[in-house]
Amino acid sequence: MNANTQAGDEHVELAVEVFTMLADVTRVKILLALREGEQSVGDLAAAVRKPTPGVSQHLAKLRLARMVVARHEGTRVFYRLADDHASELVSVAMHQAEHMLGTAPEHIRVTQESSTDRA
C-alpha cells in the first residue's frame, strides 16, 4: 500500500465513525434541535423528550466526535454545533428519508425521474 491509499483508508474509517454517531435517533434529534442555535442540556432533553442524564451521555459522545461544542455558564452547560457539517449530513439523510417515503418535493422527484429516463 502506498501513503495515499493508507490516508484514504483512514478517512474512510473516520467517515464510518461519523455515520455511527448519526446511527442513533436521539443523537440525530439533538443535532436537529441544535440547528436552531445553542441550547442547554435541559432544553435539549425537553426538545428530544428524553431524560437529561441520557441526553448528557449522547452529548458527550457528540462532543468527543467533535460534532458539538460545550460552553459552561455557572452550573449550566450549553451546546452548539461545532460546524455545519453534521447539520448538512442530517439534512441529506432527512432528504433521503423523504425519497424513501415518497414525500420528497415534486421538483426533486421529477428531476430524479428525468435523469433516470435518460439513462
C-alpha positions in Angstrom: 0.0 0.0 0.0 1.2 3.5 -0.7 0.8 6.5 1.5 -2.3 7.8 -0.4 -4.1 4.5 0.0 -3.4 4.5 3.7 -4.6 8.0 4.1 -7.7 7.1 2.1 -8.4 4.1 4.4 -8.0 6.3 7.5 -10.5 8.8 6.0 -13.0 6.0 5.2 -12.7 4.6 8.8 -13.3 8.1 10.2 -16.3 8.6 7.9 -17.8 5.3 9.2 -17.3 6.7 12.7 -19.3 9.8 11.7 -22.1 7.6 10.4 -22.0 5.5 13.6 -22.5 8.7 15.6 -25.5 9.5 13.4 -27.0 6.0 13.7 -28.9 6.9 16.8 -32.4 8.5 16.8 -31.7 10.6 19.9 -28.4 12.0 18.6 -30.0 12.9 15.2 -32.8 14.7 17.1 -30.2 16.5 19.2 -28.4 17.7 16.1 -31.7 18.8 14.5 -32.5 20.8 17.7 -29.1 22.4 17.7 -29.6 23.7 14.2 -31.8 26.3 15.8 -28.9 27.5 17.9 -27.1 27.0 21.2 -29.2 25.2 23.9 -28.8 24.0 27.4 -28.8 20.3 28.2 -32.2 20.7 29.9 -33.7 22.4 26.8 -32.3 19.7 24.6 -33.7 17.0 26.8 -37.1 18.6 26.6 -36.8 19.0 22.8 -35.9 15.3 22.2 -38.3 14.1 25.0 -35.6 12.1 26.8 -34.3 12.2 30.3 -31.5 14.7 30.9 -28.8 12.1 32.0 -29.3 10.2 28.8 -29.1 13.3 26.7 -25.9 14.3 28.5 -24.4 10.9 27.6 -25.3 11.4 23.9 -23.9 15.0 24.0 -20.6 13.6 25.5 -20.3 11.2 22.5 -21.1 14.0 20.0 -18.5 16.2 21.8 -15.9 13.5 21.6 -16.7 13.2 17.9 -16.2 17.0 17.6 -19.7 17.5 16.3 -20.8 19.7 19.1 -19.1 22.2 21.4 -19.9 22.8 25.1 -19.9 26.1 26.9 -20.1 26.3 30.7 -22.0 29.2 32.4 -22.0 28.6 36.1 -23.5 25.2 36.7 -25.3 25.1 33.3 -23.8 23.6 30.2 -24.8 24.9 26.7 -24.2 23.1 23.5 -23.9 24.2 19.9 -22.9 22.6 16.6 -19.2 22.6 16.1 -19.7 23.4 12.4 -22.2 23.0 9.6 -21.0 19.5 8.5 -23.1 17.4 10.9 -26.1 19.6 10.1 -25.6 19.1 6.4 -25.3 15.3 6.9 -28.5 15.2 8.8 -30.2 17.3 6.2 -29.1 15.0 3.4 -30.3 12.0 5.4 -33.7 13.6 6.0 -34.0 14.3 2.3 -33.1 10.7 1.6 -35.8 9.6 4.0 -38.3 11.8 2.1 -37.4 10.0 -1.1 -37.8 6.6 0.6 -41.3 7.6 1.9 -42.2 9.1 -1.5 -42.7 12.5 0.2 -39.9 14.4 -1.5 -41.0 17.7 -3.1 -42.3 17.3 -6.6 -39.5 19.2 -8.3 -36.9 16.8 -6.7 -38.8 13.7 -7.8 -39.2 15.0 -11.3 -35.5 15.8 -11.6 -34.6 12.3 -10.4 -37.1 10.6 -12.8 -35.9 12.7 -15.7 -32.3 11.6 -15.0 -33.3 8.0 -14.9 -35.3 8.2 -18.1 -32.2 9.4 -20.0 -30.0 6.6 -18.8 
